[in-house]
């Protein structure tokens, strides 16, 4: 491998040899100065070299590989079901983001781009490929299904990109990725981007990349200097009150929990407290997930409550706060969660809520992630909590109707919209009381009948 030192940032994209159509499209979007990984990678990508890029998520990788791929595909036309370039990514959300990011530049070059992911109509995607698409952005599972159905053939793909390769391997996609790589043109260009180069990723590099140029720019295997890390040690019964006050802040916040059930519970609780919250996890349909992300990006939803699915390549502009309601138990998961903020050179804050019994494990995860957080004990309503996160009391006005959320009695209690048996009876419209009254009248009538018979 040819190791390349970090490139001196080019003054403009015009210096990198891109086609005039792409330069115009960049200029229309006020994208003029390339990020370091773009300046380092694009000349090699344009020259057709295999590229191994090590850069943290949010460092500008999409245009680093995408513009070179589009420029090299310009002027060619795909046959039905036979794309010319392929981008593989681990999640539906990332596939859609990559597709959206590259579409304006593809259109400038009159290239057709199709996004192929699970959770939506496979028939519609097959029709797009049948009509012809030069560029396909895909998750491995759905692309595998289309190939099995003979809806896609990869024999003419001469440029293949693996984005977030470490995450694809972590999620169990390695067999499908290798099967796909075995079907593309063996003499084609390969570009692989990954935050880490562990065993599985190294296997892909060794087997499928030819003398790659290596660019290590802003690697995410270490913590980002523009992120401020905090651990809040919270008292169990106060944990949800702290979470709710943070979620009620002015501005968006991304909150991570470990399970889909926990995400749904917290989302219901926040909405009952007056916080515009929405849930994101693998149990949601793709249209639901797409709508939720759009609402979070446009500000209709201010608190996005998610499992780790949202840590995989999710990009939201100007997100300055991430909260681990459930602490990450793996350093790579922590860094990917944290990587949702402080993107593209901006700053951000990551807060982890830890019970006293979780402190040792949380400290070890942070150490392994290369993070030295500031640790503080906090309670709901405190000025320190507000100073760091912008926390404030929620409005308490439920967003979906129904009673106001009650605070759980302990940290293991589920979130309930109704706080007590009395509340439940009130919510049922007093049916229990009416039944009691009717039973009493019936008993009195029977007693009167027995008296009459005795007479």
N, C-alpha and C positions, 0 to 999 in steps of 0.2 A: 504494500500500500504506500502511496505517496502522501505523507503527512504534510499538510499545508498550514502554515502559521496564519493566525487571524489576519484577515485582510484589512488594510487601511480603508476606511469607508470611502466609497466613491462619492464625488460631489453631487452626482445626479445619475438617474437611470440612463440618460442619453449616452453616458460614457461606457455603458456595458454592452453596446452592440445589439440592442433590441430593435425589432421592426418599428417603423414610423407609426403604424396603426396602434400598437401597444403603447408607445410613448404618448400619443394623443389621448388615449383612454386613461392613462395614468395622470396626465396633466389635468384632464377634466375632473378628476377626483382629488386634485391637490396632493397627489402622491408623487413627490419629486426626489426626495433623498432616500436612497435605499438603506435598510437596516444592515448591520454588519454581516449577518448570514446571507443576505441577498447579494451584497457586494462580493462576498467570498465565493458563493456557489454559482451564480448565474453564468460567468464566463465559461466554466467547465461544463455546465449543463448545456449551454448553447453549442459547445464544441463536440457534444456527443459523448463525453466521458462518463463513466460510472462514478457516482458520487455517494459518499457515506457522510451524512451530516449529523453531528451531535449538537443539538441545540434545544434549549428548554422550550416548552410550549409557550406560545405568545411572543416568540422571538422573530416572527416574520417568515416562517418556513414555507407557508402556502405559496406566496409569490416567488420564493427562492426556487422551488421546484416547478411551480405552475407556469411561470412566464417562459422559462426555457423550453418546457414541454410543448406549450402552445406555439411558440415561435418555430420549433422544429417540425411541427405538424402542419403549419400553415401551407395552403395551396394544395393539399392532398384531400381526397374524397373517400369516405368509407363506404364499403359495400354493405348491403343489409346484413345485420347480425355480426358484422366483423369490424369492431372498433380498431383504431390505430394507436391509441394511447390509453393507459389504465392507471388510475390512482386507487390503491387499496387503503382503507382506514378502518379502525376498530369499531366505531359506533355510528348509529344513524345520524345523531346530532352533528358529529364531525363531518360526515359525508355531505350533509346539507350545507354546512358552513363552507366547506371547501368548494362545493358546487356554486354557491352564491358568490363567493369571493372571486372565482375564476370566470364566471359567466360574462361579465362586461368585456373582458379581454378576449374571450373566445368569440363573442359576437363581433368584436372589432375586426377579427381575422376571418369572419364568416365560417367559423367552426361550430359544429353542433355538439352540445354537451348533455349527457344523460346521467342522472343520479339514480343509483340502483341500491335500494335498502329494503330491509324487512319491515313488516308492519303496515305496508300499503299494497295496493293492487299489483300483483306480479304481472297480470295481463297487460296493464297500461305500460309497465316498464318494458315488457317484451315487444310491445307495439313500437315504442320509441327506438329500440334497437333494430327492429325490422325496417323502420323508415331510414335508418342510417344515423350513426352518431360517431364522430371522430374520437371524442373523448368520453370515457366512462369513469365516473367516480363511484366506488362501490364498497360495501361491506362484504367480507369474504363469504358469509353464509348465503346471502341472497344471490351473489354472483354464481356461487356453486349450484344453487337451485336452477338458475337460468341456463347454465351450461348443461345440467342434467336433462332439462326439458328441450334441449337443442335450440334454445332461444338466443344463444350467444356462442360465438367461436373466437378463440384468442390467437389463432395462428398468424394474424397480420399485425398483432400488437408489437410495435418496435420500441416503445418507451413505457416502462413500468415504474411506478413510484410506490414505495411502501412508506406511509406516513404513520408516526407513532407505532413503530414496529414492536417496541418492547411491550406496549399495551396489547397489541394483537396477540402476542405470545402469552402474556399473562392471562388473557381471557380464553385461552385454549384454541386459538385459531391457527396455530402453526401447521397442522396437517393440511388444512384447506389452503393456506397461503402457499405451501410448497407445491401442492397439486396445481394451483393456478400458475405459479412460476414455471412449472414444467411444460405448460401449454403455450406460453408466449414465445415469440421468436427467440431462438437461442443466441442469435447474434445482435439482439437489441440492446438498448441502453437501459440500465437499472439505476434508480436513485433510492436510497434507503435513509430515512430519518428516524432517529431514536434518541431518547434522553439518556438511555444507558445501553451498554453493550455487554449484556450478560450472556449466559451460555446459549440460549435459543437464538438470540439475535446474532450472536457471533457465528452460529451454524448457518444462518441465512447468508451472512456476509461471505463466509468462506465458500459456500456452494454456488452462489448466484451472482456475485459481483466480480468483475474482472479488473484487477489493478485499480481499485477505486481511489479517487482523490478524497482525502479525509479533511473535513472542515469541522473543527471543534470551536463553535462560537457560542458564548453565553450558555454553557452547559447547565442542564437542569438537575444534574446529579448533585449539585450543591444548592444551598438556599440562595435566593435572590436578595441582593443587598438593599433593594428598595422596599422590601416587605418588613413591617414591624410585627414581631411575633409575641403573643401574650398567652399565658396560661392563667385562667381565673379559677381558683380553688373555691368551689361553692358548697354550701351546706345543702344536703339532700333535699329537704322540703322546699328550699328556696330556688332550686335549679330551674324550674319552669317559669317562675316569675322573672328571673334574670333573662331567660331566653325570650320571653314575651316582650320585655321592655327593650331589649336590643332589636327585636324584629319590628318594633313600632317606631324606630328611628326615622328621621327624615332622610330619604335616600334608600337605595337598594341594598339588600343583604342576601347572601347565599348561605343557607344553613344545611349542614350535613348531618345525617343520622345513618345508622348502620342498616336498618331494615325498612322494607316497604311499609309494614304495619306502623312502625314508629313515625315514618314520614306522614302517613295519612292522619294519624292521631294528632300530631303536632299541628298540621295544616288546619284541621277542623277547629282545634283549640284557638289558634291565632285568628281565624276568621270570626269565631264567636266572640273574640276579644276586640274586634274592630280593625284587625290588621289585614290588608289586602295580600293574602298569601296564596300560593298554589304549590301543588305537589308534582315532583318529577321523579319517576322511577320506571323500571322495566315492566311493571304491571300495567302501565298506561299504554293506550294505543298510540301509534305514530302520529295520527292527526292531533290527538290530545297533547302529545309532547311538543309537537311543532307549535300549536296554538299557545301553550303555556310559555314556551321560550320567547315567542313573539311578544306576548304580554309583559314578560319580565324586561325585555329589551326596550319596549316603548313606555314603560313606567306604569301600566295598568296594574301590574303585580309588583309589589315592592319587596316582598320576602319570598324567595324561592327555596322550598324545602326539598331536599334531594338525597338520594343514596349516591354511592360512588359513580353511578352512571353519568352524573353531571361533571365528574372530575376528569372524564376522558375527552379532552379536546374542546370542551365548551368554551366559547369566546363571547364575552359580553363587554362592550366598551365601557370604560369608566366605572367599573365595579371596584369599590375601594374597601369592602369588608367581607370576609369569609369567616363563618363561625362553625367550629366543630362542636355541635351539641353532644354528639358521641365522639370521644377522642379517636383519632386514627390509630390503628393497632399495627400499622406497617409503615416504615419510613417513606417508601415510594408512594403509598396512598396519601401520606401527609403532604408530600411535595406536589403531587398532582392536584390535591384540593387547594393548597395554597397558591398554585399556579393560575387559579381563576382570577386572582387580583394582581395588581402591579404588572399588567401586560404592556408591551410596547413602550417600556421605559418609564411608565408611570409608577406611583407609589401606592401602597395598600397596607391593610392590617389584617392579620389572621389571629383569631381568638379561639382558644380551646377551653371548653368548660370541663373541669375535672373534679370529681368528688375526692375526698381525702384518701380513700382507698385506691384511687386510680393514679395517684401522683407518681409512684415509682415507675409503673409501666409507661406512663405518658412521658416522663423525663427521659426514659431510655429510647423511646421512639424518636423524640426530638434530637437527642444526641446522635443517634444513627443517621438522622436526616441532615446533620450538620447545622442544626438550629440551636441558638441559645436564647430562649424566650425570657421575657420578664414575667416573674411569677407574683401574683397578688391574690389575697383573699378578698372576695367581694360579696356584697349582699345587694338585693334589689333595692332600688331607690337611692343608692349611694352616688355621690358626685363623681367618684373615680370611674365608676361604670359608665356614666354619661360622658365624661371627658374623653375616654378612649374609644367608645363605640357610638356615641350620640344617642344612647338609650334614653327612652322617656316612657312615661305611663301611656298605655294604649287608651283609645277612646272609650272602649268598653261597649260600643254600639255594634251588635252583631251584623255581619254583612249578608248573611243568608237567612235572616229571620230567626225566630226561636229565642230561647233564653240566653242571657249572657253567660259566658264561660265561668265556671267556678275554679278556683285554684286547687289543685290536687293536694291531698293531705300529706303525701310523702312522695319521694322521688320515683317510686315504682308504680304509683297510682296511674291508671290510664287517664287520658284526657276525656272528660265528659261534658257534654253540653248541658246536662241537668245535674244539679249538685246534690240532691237529696231525694228521699222517698216522697217527702211533701211536694217537692217540685214536680215529681213524676205524676202525682195525683192531680196537681193543678193543670199540668200539661194535658192530661187525659180528659180535661173538661169535667172533672168531678164524677166520672162514671162509677167509681167505687161507692161514693156516698149515695148515688141514686139507687144502685143495686141493693144497698143495705135497707133503704127506706121501703123499697118494694117488697123485700123479704119480710120485713116487720108487719106490713099491712096484710100479707098473705097469712102469716101466723095468727094474727088477730082474728081474721075471718074464719079460719079453721076452728079456733077456740070457741067462737060464737056458735058455730054449727054444732059442735059437741054438746054445748050447753042446751041448745034447743032439742037435740035428740034425747037428752036425759030428762027433759021436762015432759 
